[in-house]
Amino acid sequence: MGYLKFDKTLLINLEESLKREILRTNRGGAYHSTTIVDCNTRKYHGLLVIPVPQLDTDNHVILSSLDETVIQHEAEFNLGIHQYPNDHFSPNGHKYVRQFEFDSVPRTIYRVGGVILSKEKVFTQFENRILVKYTLLDAHSPTVLRFKPFLAFRNVNALTCENEKASRDYSEIANGIQTRMYANYPDLFMQFSKPAKFVFEPHWYKDIEYSKERERGFPFKEDLYVPGYFELSIEKGESVYFSGGDTEIDPSLIAGKYEEESQTRTPRTSFYNCLKNSAQQFYYRPTENDAYLLAGYPWFKVRARDLFISLPGCTLAIDDPVRFEKIMTTAIPALRHFMQEGKTDAVIQEIDLPDILLWVIWALQQYAKSVGQERCNKEYGALIQEIITYIRANKHPNLHLEDSGLLSADGKETAITWMNSTFEGKPIVPRSGDIVEFNLLWYNALKFSAELAKLDDQTEWMESQETLAVQVSASFLDTFVNGYGYLFDYVDGNYVDWSVRPNMLFAVSLDYSPLDRSQKRAILNIVTKELLTPKGIRSLSPKSEGYRPYYVGPQYERDWAYHQGTAWPWMLGAYLEAYLRLYQYSGISFVERMLIGMDEEMNTHCIGSLSELFDGNPPFQSRGAISFAINVAAILRVLKLLESYNNTI
């Protein structure tokens, strides 16, 4: 049995199958996403979802779905499925599904009487085109396939309804049609690899519902436009290909393009391969000269903190340092533009947040461990010194070097850390002043920069950073260490935050730390007792005031719970790295057992990826975005660490 394979028993049970989603991307920002039975449950779902730069910076659902119907002896069997009011599903195509597997590409097997039909999907790289392959595996009578396209032409954050502005115009092209519902949108080209008859029969399907949006407290009903349907015959053993894209294609090339694209996919035959494939789906190349990482799907864009935290795991941990360098080549001008002129970047959002430059140095430190310090110093040594000089000169608008050597930032009115949820514009967790992970990253950056300076005999620079690091170490211990075996989360003047949060983990996981071994062990023990779950590290201890473990309800309730008890896999990555750093080889078996919880997630929520967060209490349900870069990256880094330990045993 394949690693990602689901049988009829699960598939026909909508309570189970609708929880499981798939994601295909093109590395250019576009994607295809739905559930494993092809019933859309989110407004973000669609067969073809693409950016439309002339309208805005968001994605747009162009082709929502394509309903297939098998016709034999004039009897019709519709394989599609949509949800309507009162939990009514029509048609009930899921009852014909016999198997779904996700190896190189998602593959669904339908059985209708004596007809066995296979459907596979590929999203072409760097092109806004979805390709679907239909193969008639068995049939005892002449068979016809009918295809009904459901069109949306709307922003992913909106819903549409029947209206007079929607154009019904279409043009016939080679083996298909082109159409466009609204001005300023690109044309949609729907074509087949063999001639198909198109029957113009326009109709609005009203009140289609998206259960995930209803669950999240958002509008959840819309109307979708169907211009008509395509029909073609298919023989036993024959494959027919569908192409849906914003450019026309020569029908004779569709089959070859599908086979070429499918051969480039990483087979999801293991936990590691699933994460590797998922990591590659975050690559974002809007132009040939630019390279980024998206923070997640389906609604996140490029965010500076997520980019630099994810960068080592999504590239170095899968043995792709070239990709790391390409993304850094794109990011460096934006970083320097901010440091030199104080201006933010059009693509890399939130580059002005106070911890971003510290995460940049951390990412480069991981690069040095992967390719060697000499190469890192040659490529990025100047940038690291530039960043530290910038910080020490107090040029950052919200990062102040205090006389103590610690860094402080103002987070009272604006969320400035990764715990960035807000209510009515104000941070729910107003972390401000001396923030624990900021100063751990700062100490680590100073020590790493000094270490690189030794390679070039830059004695003056090295001594300057070492001197400051000694001061930072002493001040950190005086400021953050309390008498209960853990660290204050932040200290703002006379106020100290006693909440038990995971941010102190970096005192154990980073290469350089002001803490001694006994202090590190105490922190790890507290985190293990109060924050550790099978799916991640809680953002707040159940013993702390304000604990909210369940990320459910309308938006404001979810915002309040976002960092008040929910569990985060990326922090589990820091925890497991800290555990290995502290216990070395004796910690391997424990880390491997902890990863089982992540392995199990490959079969739930977004198949083959990791969700944004999990409830902090049993059953630790996955929540939020279906695929989240920093989580995937963190677990990949742990797997890489385990590999290095196992290779030296």
VOMAR-934817 format. One record per residue (C-alpha): residue in one letter; x, y, z. Coordinates in steps of 0.5 Angstrom, whole numbers, plus 500, padded with zeros to 3 digits. Each point is the difference from the previous one (the first is absolute). Layout:
! VOMAR-934817
AXYZ ...
This chain:
! VOMAR-934817
M500500500 G503507498 Y502505506 L494505498 K494495498 F493500502 D495495498 K492500499 T498499507 L503507502 L499504494 I492499500 N500502507 L500508499 E501501507 E507497499 S501502493 L498507500 K505501505 R506498496 E502505495 I506500494 L504506497 R504501494 T504506498 N504503494 R505503504 G497507497 G495501505 A494496497 Y497494503 H495494499 S497498507 T494496502 T498494504 I502493498 V493499498 D500506496 C495504504 N502507501 T499502507 R504507500 K499506496 Y507499499 H499493497 G500500492 L503496494 L503506497 V502506505 I505505498 P503507501 V497505496 P505506501 Q496505496 L494500505 D504499507 T505496503 D496494502 N498494497 H494498496 V495494499 I499500493 L498493499 S497497506 S499493498 L498495494 D495495501 E501494496 T494495498 V501493497 I494498495 Q499493498 H493498496 E498507501 A500499508 E504506503 F504499506 N503507503 L506499504 G500508502 I498502507 H498507503 Q497501507 Y493504500 P496503506 N498495506 D506496499 H497497493 F506498495 S498499493 P502497496 N503494504 G506498496 H504498506 K496494500 Y503498494 V507501502 R504493502 Q507503501 F504506501 E508500500 F505506500 D507497498 S503505495 V493503498 P493499503 R496494497 T493498501 I497494498 Y492500498 R496494499 V493500496 G497493499 G505497495 V504507499 I506501504 L503507499 S507503502 K501508501 E506503501 K502507501 V507505499 F501507501 T505502495 Q506504503 F501507499 E493500495 N493501502 R498494498 I496494503 L501493496 V495494501 K501493497 Y494496500 T502492498 L494495499 L503494503 D494496499 A493500496 H496495497 S496505496 P501506496 T501506505 V499507499 L503505505 R497507501 F503506504 K497506503 P504506502 F498504506 L503507499 A501505506 F505506497 R500503507 N505502506 V502494505 N498504505 A493501497 L494497498 T496501494 C492499498 E496500494 N501507496 E498504494 K507502499 A503493499 S502499492 R497494497 D504501494 Y505494498 S504498494 E502494497 I507498500 A504493498 N496495504 G497505505 I498507501 Q502506503 T496505505 R500505505 M495502504 Y502507502 A505506497 N507500503 Y500493501 P504495495 D497496496 L499492502 F502495495 M497493501 Q502495495 F501493499 S505495497 K495498495 P494503496 A494502505 K493502499 F498506504 V493501501 F498507502 E495500506 P501506505 H498499507 W501502507 Y501495505 K497504506 D502499508 I506496500 E503500507 Y507499502 S499497507 K507502502 E498508500 R494498504 E504497505 R505506500 G494505501 F501503493 P494501494 F500493497 K495500494 E501501493 D497499493 L505497494 Y499501493 V500494495 P500502493 G499493497 Y503494499 F505496496 E499493498 L505495497 S500492499 I506496503 E502493499 K502495505 G508501501 E500507497 S502506504 V497507499 Y503507503 F496506502 S504507500 G498506504 G504506499 D501507499 T503499493 E498496494 I504493499 D501496494 P496494502 S505495497 L505502505 I495499506 A502493501 G507501500 K500506504 Y496496506 E505494499 E506505501 E497503506 S498494503 Q507497500 T503506503 R496499507 T503498506 P497493502 R496500506 T502494503 S503501507 F499506505 Y507503498 N497500492 C494503502 L503506504 K505501494 N494500495 S497505505 A506505501 Q501500492 Q492503500 F502506504 Y505502494 Y498506497 R503503494 P495506497 T506502495 E506496497 N504504504 D497500507 A499494505 Y496500507 L497495505 L492501501 A498500507 G495495499 Y494498496 P494501498 W500508503 F507502502 K505504496 V508501501 R501502507 A507502502 R500496507 D497494497 L505501494 F506500504 I498495505 S498495494 L506501496 P505495503 G495494500 C496501493 T507500497 L506498504 A496494503 I499497493 D507501498 D498506495 P505506502 V499503493 R493502502 F502503507 E505504496 K495502495 I495502505 M505504504 T502504493 T493502500 A500502507 I506504501 P499506496 A493500504 L504500506 R505505498 H494505498 F497499506 M507501504 Q502506496 E494504498 G495497505 K495498495 T496493500 D499495494 A495499496 V500493500 I504498506 Q494502505 E502503507 I508500499 D500506505 L498496506 P505500505 D502493500 I501499493 L507502499 L502495506 W496494497 V504502493 I507499504 W497493503 A498498493 L507501498 Q503497505 Q496493498 Y503501493 A507501503 K499493504 S498497493 V505502495 G506503505 Q501506503 E505502495 R495500494 C495504505 N505505502 K502501493 E493501497 Y496503506 G506502505 A499508498 L492499501 I501498507 Q505505502 E495505497 I494498504 I504500506 T503507499 Y493502498 I497497507 R506503504 A499507497 N492500502 K498501493 H494496500 P494503502 N497495505 L506497503 H504503505 L507498503 E500502507 D506501504 S499493503 G502498493 L493497500 L495501494 S493503501 A494502496 D494503501 G494495499 K494503504 E496503494 T503495495 A501493499 I508499499 T501493501 W498493497 M494501506 N497505495 S492499501 T496506501 F494502503 E497507497 G507502498 K503499506 P505494502 I496494504 V507498503 P504507500 R507498501 S504506501 G507502503 D505495501 I497494496 V503493501 E501497493 F503507498 N505500505 L502493499 L501501492 W504506501 Y505497505 N500494495 A501505494 L506503504 K504494501 F499497493 S502507497 A506499504 E501493498 L500502493 A505506501 K505495502 L501497493 D502507498 D504502506 Q495506501 T503500507 E497507501 W493498498 M500493504 E502503506 S495506500 Q495495499 E502495505 T501506505 L493502499 A497492500 V503500507 Q496506502 V494497497 S501493504 A501503507 S494505498 F495494498 L501496506 D499506504 T494502496 F496493498 V502495505 N495499506 G500495506 Y495495497 G505497495 Y497504493 L501506497 F496507500 D496500493 Y502508500 V502505505 D497507499 G503505505 N498498507 Y495495497 V502493499 D495495496 W500493504 S496496495 V503494498 R501500492 P504496495 N505506498 M505499506 L501493496 F505504495 A505501507 V501492499 S499499492 L505506497 D507498499 Y502506505 S496501507 P502504506 L497494504 D504494504 R498493499 S496500506 Q496506498 K499497493 R497493503 A496504505 I497504494 L499493496 N496497506 I495506501 V499499493 T499493500 K495500506 E496506498 L500501492 L502494497 T495496496 P500495494 K499505495 G504506502 I502505506 R494504503 S501507500 L498501507 S500495506 P493498502 K502502507 S501507498 E494505500 G496501493 Y501493498 R496499493 P502493497 Y494499495 Y501504493 V493500499 G494505499 P499507496 Q506504498 Y501504507 E500494504 R505496496 D504507500 W500499508 A502493500 Y505501494 H506500505 Q497499507 G501492500 T499497493 A506496498 W505501495 P504495496 W506505498 M501501508 L500493500 G506500495 A504505505 Y498495506 L503494497 E506504497 A501502507 Y499493503 L505497495 R505506502 L499498507 Y500492500 Q504499494 Y499493498 S496497506 G495505497 I499497494 S494495501 F496505504 V501505494 E498494495 R494498504 M497508501 L501500492 I494495500 G495505501 M502504494 D501494496 E492498501 E499507498 M502498493 N493497499 T496505503 H498507498 C504502495 I503493497 G507500500 S501507504 L500503507 S494505502 E501507503 L499498507 F496495504 D496500506 G504500507 N495495503 P498493498 P498497494 F505506498 Q496501494 S504504494 R498507498 G501506496 A504500494 I500493497 S508501498 F504504504 A508501498 I503501507 N497494502 V502495494 A507504501 A501498507 I498493500 L505499493 R506503504 V498495506 L501495495 K506502497 L503501507 L498493502 E503497494 S507504502 Y499496506 N499493498 N505501494 T506501506 I497494504 
